[in-house]
């Protein structure tokens, strides 16, 4: 989830075990399930990356803790 926050997404609210993220200029939201001790599935992660308007390479950069210029 931290990678999405580095990409400019912010937690809008929490619904149960799902964090709802929003970003200015986007008409969509990201719903990220947060369950203690469990990782996101590969398919869900890919879908969230695509929905966030990121490439896998951009996501990896954010995941590693870096910010991209112009984002």
C-alpha positions as CSV (number, residue, x, y, z in Angstrom):
1,X,0.0,0.0,0.0
2,X,2.9,2.3,0.7
3,X,3.9,2.2,-3.0
4,X,0.5,3.6,-4.0
5,X,0.8,6.3,-1.4
6,X,4.2,7.3,-2.8
7,X,2.5,7.4,-6.2
8,X,0.1,10.1,-4.9
9,X,-2.8,8.0,-3.7
10,X,-4.2,8.8,-0.3
11,X,-6.4,6.8,2.1
12,X,-9.9,8.3,1.9
13,X,-11.6,5.9,4.3
14,X,-11.6,2.3,5.6
15,X,-14.4,-0.1,5.0
16,X,-14.0,-3.2,7.1
17,X,-10.6,-4.6,6.2
18,X,-10.3,-2.6,2.9
19,X,-8.5,0.7,2.6
20,X,-10.1,2.9,0.0
21,X,-7.5,5.1,-1.8
22,X,-8.2,8.1,-4.0
23,X,-6.1,10.4,-6.1
24,X,-6.8,13.9,-7.4
25,X,-7.6,13.9,-11.1
26,X,-8.7,10.2,-11.1
27,X,-12.4,9.2,-11.3
28,X,-11.6,5.8,-9.8
29,X,-10.7,4.6,-6.4
30,X,-8.5,1.7,-5.2
31,X,-9.9,-0.8,-2.7
32,X,-7.0,-2.6,-1.1
33,X,-7.7,-5.5,1.3
34,X,-5.5,-5.5,4.4
35,X,-5.4,-8.8,6.2
36,X,-2.8,-9.4,8.9
37,X,-0.2,-11.9,7.7
38,X,-1.5,-12.1,4.1
39,X,0.0,-10.7,0.9
40,X,-2.0,-9.5,-2.0
41,X,-2.4,-12.1,-4.8
42,X,-0.5,-11.4,-8.0
43,X,-3.6,-11.0,-10.1
44,X,-5.2,-8.4,-7.7
45,X,-1.9,-6.5,-7.5
46,X,-1.6,-6.3,-11.3
47,X,-5.2,-5.1,-11.5
48,X,-4.6,-2.4,-8.8
49,X,-1.4,-1.3,-10.6
50,X,-3.2,-1.0,-13.9
51,X,-6.2,0.8,-12.3
52,X,-3.8,3.3,-10.6
53,X,-2.4,4.2,-14.1
54,X,1.0,2.8,-13.3
55,X,3.3,0.5,-15.2
56,X,4.8,-2.5,-13.3
57,X,8.2,-0.8,-13.6
58,X,6.8,2.4,-12.0
59,X,5.2,0.4,-9.2
60,X,8.4,-1.3,-8.5
61,X,10.2,2.0,-8.2
62,X,7.6,3.3,-5.8
63,X,7.7,0.0,-3.9
64,X,11.5,0.4,-3.4
65,X,10.9,3.8,-1.8
66,X,11.6,6.2,-4.6
67,X,9.4,8.9,-6.1
68,X,9.2,9.5,-9.8
69,X,9.7,13.0,-11.2
70,X,6.6,14.6,-12.7
71,X,4.1,12.5,-10.6
